[in-house]
Amino acid sequence: MKTIGEALRQGTLAIRESGVSASDALDAMLLLCKASNLTKEWIYARPEAELKSDAHRLFDTLVQRRCEAEPIAYLLGEREFFGRVFQVDPRVLIPRPDTEILVEQALELLESHTTATVLDLCAGSGCIGITIAAERPQATVTLADISHKALAVAADNAMALVQTSLELVQGNLFESLPNRRFHMIITNPPYLANQWYQTTAEQVKREPYLALVGGGEEGLDLIRTIVAEAPDHLEPEGALLIECDDRQNTTVACLMEKAGFTSVSSAHDLAGCRRIVWGRLPCTKN
């Protein structure tokens, strides 16, 4: 029977040699915590303790799956976003820290609202809309996605994190929301061009294709539809916020201006790339 320290060293080495992770030691530690139901602090304090055989088998299995490029978030079944832990699995896109910038901008725009209706379009795990609901309890949040499987994950996250069942709407973009208007529409839609997707890391390709690739040579087909249809689903002075790729930012801003949005702006992500675009409808629409 191996000690905890030996198992951790071997797991770290295996992940390092596979080349799938830039944080092999952290991945191994997180997987060992999951397999053994021990905390990092306990493991660091008692590396000489024996690892139980069932925990060792589970740890070896998790390490092997990680070496085969399965995302660490799926193996753990969770990912932290905006200080909260969201359930994630292969039904949904894994929340990224860069998307927190999108939420921060939304929260800033909502500060002046005593009440607001917010649509999280292409909601996936619900990390955007649920965070807004938690940070702005006065807001009424709707989560919409084409995937009923993704909405099932979002429903579980809503109950766990805001202790309420937010409105869930299944459908392709706005098709299930006829005559509905919101004060804010916020979305992290699929926006990768297919050629970009082909060159992504293997672990990214384990995430839902439907949640990644936006269609068209530039990956902008879905975003074009969202921008074109959003004015019919926003109240006067309503805001549209979109996450996109830095290479698409200027085009998305132009699309929004042509659709009648004013004060169109963008913000940078943690790497300094222009990640989000937002704008408002005028007080009265033509």
Secondary structure, 3 states (H helix, E strand, C coil): CCEHHHHHHHHHHHHHHHCCCCCHHHHHHHHHHHHHCCCHHHHHHCCCCECCHHHHHHHHHHHHHHHCCCCHHHHHCEEEECCEEEECCCCCCCCCCCHHHHHHHHHHHHCCCCCEEEEEECCCCCHHHHHHHHHCCCEEEEEEECCHHHHHHHHHHHHHHCCCCCEEEECCCCCCCCCCCEEEEEECCCCECHHHHHCCCCCHHHCCHHHCECCCCCCCHHHHHHHHHHHHHEEEEEEEEEECCHHHHHHHHHHHHHCCCEEEEEEECCCCCEEEEEEECCCCCC
